[in-house]
Amino acid sequence: MEEALMTRVPRSEYPRPNFRRDNWLCLNGEWDFSIGEKTLDRKIIVPYACETALSGIEDKGFHKTVWYRRTFTLPGEMGGKNILLHFGAVDYRCDVWVNGQYIRSHTGGQTGFAADITDAVDQTGDNVIEVKAEDDYRDLEMPRGKQFWELNSRSIFYSRTTGIWQTVWLEAVEPLYLVGCHITPEFDRRAVRFEYQLSEIAKKIAFDISFQGTAAANLTVAPQSCKGSVTVGLDQTGLQAWNFQEDLAWTPENPRLFDAKITVYGENGTTDRVDTYFGMRKVSIENGRFLLNNREYYQKLVLDQGYWEQSLLTAPSDEDFIKDIRLTKAMGFNGVRKHQKVEDPRYLYHADRLGLLVWGEIGAAYVYSREYAHRIYSEWMEAVERDYNHPCIVAWTPLNESWGVPEIKVDRQQQAHCNALMYMTKSVDDTRVVMDNDGWEHTCGDLLTIHDYSPSGEKLRKHFESMESVLTMTPGGRSLFADGYGYRGQPILVTEFGGVKYAPESDLARSWGYCEENDLGAYTRKYAELTRAILDSPLIQGYCYTQLTDVENEENGLLTYHRDIKIPLDTIRKINEGTWEG
């Protein structure tokens, strides 16, 4: 392994930028590692999974159990504090020990967890973390997304990710600290609501809000319990913003963010301070139209799998998130559908600040059972909880194309499961639209979303020329609605189409796409033809093109797996704007 790979600390940026503390320690870098037995005789670079090149191992075989070990010492500024140990994500189930003391387990490979390890750590000497991760490739009841259960990737399914794949870090806090805080913009009231949770009852808690360096509001309260809620009005006059919509609202075109500092006080002074932010943004549906900040908004999305050649689900660096977002916007898209993946919070942070709509999604399982249902309920709620504060997220997608619910068309239990996921989501977040089963066989979701991989613009036009043609189509050979359900006037979006392969120099034996063009000019015209057919339909309120990049064998991206450009970005932008005349 190269010396540089062994010594650097990768992904060392703060992993949770919308809830930031200063006193923290990144534990990424070299860990002891083994596959199968607990020999721990190899080295791995965390946070990259052992299947990846950047991990230093790159073993894409089947790995049911992996082990990790890392020694650390607490820096002086953490001395005498409570120590929280965080894992961004470990796929799929894991157990954690510190200095031989069992700390906790966690199930779910797409969401993170934390533990207070204060009683287990040595404040002045060496400490040892051990992690056992289990990930049974044969278990199709396990939410896994695009991770394939066969040895080699094929068509739309990719290499597996086993074990730690997001940042591991320590955080030092006082016994009295802010556990969490939901931030809800109340757009029409020009106010923001904070729902906070404390580890203990505080003497007071202060909320200081600013906008581009200018004070916007502040409020201090004396909590009566560990949980509470306060609503803070924003000083529009003090900000010299005559038009709230134009000057202070968050949109992809103008991603304005408010900064917030939350300070917790005990009897002897400050005990915790967290820096966060929010965007004043409202998502709603009115008269069958999708609205952003009370105005009709046409969504132009691209399907984004969130994979990289050298590191799979983990971005090689924070800059790679920024690069993907900038490329997406340069092509004229105003959003992404993060497909079959709960994306890293760093990506969402950059989408918040750079301006990009995100549809949040979870990786699917492929067999329905009670065990599957329990698993996805738990993991999906963790995802919604984690990402609630991100203004970029405007939609939740718990199910895709009947994956995990293959008999939803006729099976009342699977329909109930779909509805349960949707209503569970709404019960904790009524500020966004929620899908039921994206693509087809719908039940009661907020949008009617359709996946249509017709290979010609002519066919797409026929499908979307009238409401009758829309409601009678059978995308993928499936009904639009499950038995007992029908159209209720929801906004209609085409949330997968295209998938055109252009890879004339590919040497992959199993290169794949929904259709194919081998000439760049023909490929460009095909993209324009398909997109224009969608844009020209007065019934459609948005679309999602498949897809942003090639991924392994699936070579139907607008960019290559390396993020090289196929069609010039400006040409794609003009096509998405409907102004290209090529």
Summary of the structure (lengths in Angstrom):
residues: 582
radius of gyration: 24.1
end to end distance: 49.1
largest distance: 72.0
contacts: 1960
relative contact order: 0.10
helix: 20%
strand: 34%
